[in-house]
Amino acid sequence: MTKIIISLDYDECYTRDPKTWDQVIKVFKDAGHTVYCVTMRSPSLGESSEVISNLSGKVDAIFFTDRKGKRDFMYDHGIAVSVWIDDMPEAIIMNFHPNAN
């Protein structure tokens, strides 16, 4: 078996059905895989407490990209994610620009 590194988005992924995602996270971890929560939320804007409260101890780590594209952010932390679970796939490769049209 190859160990898989999984990134689970928080908003509109985990939050849509937390009970089911908790079970899915457990299945992945029981199979020996690594599960990270990778979210574009910004701790400097006070957006981290809810995520930490809901996922601390369930996932292997929580990463807050502060609106930066998730793939490059994780590479910068020395982590190559194998599988991305995200409702906005563009967030994996693009930075978030709130004022963009």
MOPEHU-V123270 format. One record per residue. N is the residue number from 1. PSI is psi as a letter, one per 30 degrees, with the letter a starting at -180 (NA if undefined). OMEGA is omega as a letter, one per 30 degrees, with the letter a starting at -180 (none if undefined). BURIAL is 1 if it has 16 or more other C-alpha atoms within 10 Angstrom, else 0. Layout:
BEGIN
n->(N:N)
psi->(PSI:PSI)
omega->(OMEGA:OMEGA)
burial->(BURIAL:BURIAL)
END
This chain:
BEGIN
n->(1:2:3:4:5:6:7:8:9:10:11:12:13:14:15:16:17:18:19:20:21:22:23:24:25:26:27:28:29:30:31:32:33:34:35:36:37:38:39:40:41:42:43:44:45:46:47:48:49:50:51:52:53:54:55:56:57:58:59:60:61:62:63:64:65:66:67:68:69:70:71:72:73:74:75:76:77:78:79:80:81:82:83:84:85:86:87:88:89:90:91:92:93:94:95:96:97:98:99:100:101)
psi->(k:k:k:k:j:k:k:k:l:d:k:g:d:e:f:e:i:e:e:e:e:e:e:e:e:e:e:e:e:f:g:g:l:k:k:k:k:j:k:g:l:j:e:f:g:g:g:f:e:e:e:e:e:f:f:k:f:e:l:e:l:k:k:j:f:h:g:l:k:e:e:e:e:e:e:f:g:g:k:j:k:e:k:k:j:k:f:i:f:f:f:e:f:k:l:k:j:f:g:k:NA)
omega->(l:l:a:l:a:l:l:l:a:a:l:l:l:a:a:a:a:a:l:l:l:l:l:l:l:l:l:a:l:l:l:a:l:l:l:l:l:a:l:l:a:l:a:l:l:a:a:a:l:a:l:a:a:a:l:a:l:l:a:l:l:l:l:a:l:l:l:l:a:a:a:l:a:l:l:l:l:a:l:a:l:a:l:l:a:l:l:a:l:l:l:a:a:l:l:l:a:a:a:l:none)
burial->(0:0:0:1:1:1:1:1:1:1:1:0:0:1:0:0:0:0:0:0:0:0:0:0:1:1:0:1:1:0:0:0:1:1:1:1:1:1:1:1:1:0:0:0:0:0:0:1:0:0:1:0:0:0:1:0:0:1:1:0:0:1:1:1:1:1:1:1:1:1:1:1:1:1:0:0:0:0:0:0:1:0:0:1:1:1:0:0:0:0:1:1:0:0:1:0:0:0:0:0:0)
END
